[in-house]
Amino acid sequence: MLPYYLNLNKRLISDILSETLLEIAKQHIDQFRDYSGQANGLKDGTSYISPFRHADLFNHSEIEELKKSSTLNFFPIFMMQKPNTKVKIHADDPNGRNCVIITPLFPKENYVPTRFWEKGKTEPVAVCHFDNFNSTLVNTQRYHDLINIDSYRINLQFCFTESMEEVADLYQTGQLFKK
């Protein structure tokens, strides 16, 4: 639901790569760092592993092929919320993450949705449910949060410096990824 998110109606990575990345994330769970990338610099309840410290974890031919086929530069990152964590309402600092394509990795069922907020509203204005576990383009410049349940919530994100509108337009017109 633009301008908050756009379900891509498919997974950008294979099931085999999803399982491989999930195992990698689980093996490195102690290396996730607290994320403080929103505009106020405070921690928001999310942890991450980036390719800038752990390039070897993202060295997969399928990811490299997606990067080569993309008309825009992006970098991959693992994001994780611990069990029973409330991620505060926040908008990310545009530190190379103006928008992201999220591909859920875990849990396979009951993957917690992301809620979007507008100032002065007491209810979310949009809720992204990650339909069918597909990849979803998410606008990190809009206020968002989530309340995680009793398991880890892990995903792979492709981070773009361009605006949500630009990335969504390229995707919807078949120009984001070359065939």
Secondary structure, DSSP 8 states (H G I E B T S, - for coil): -TTTEEE-SS-SS-HHHHHHHHHHHHHTGGG-EE---BTT----S-EEE-TTT-GGGG--HHHHHHHHHBSS--EEEEEEE-TT-EEEEE-B--SS-SEEEEEEEE-SSS---EEEE-TT-SS-SEEE--GGG--EEEETTSEEEEE--SS-EEEEEEEESS-HHHHHHHHHTT-SB--
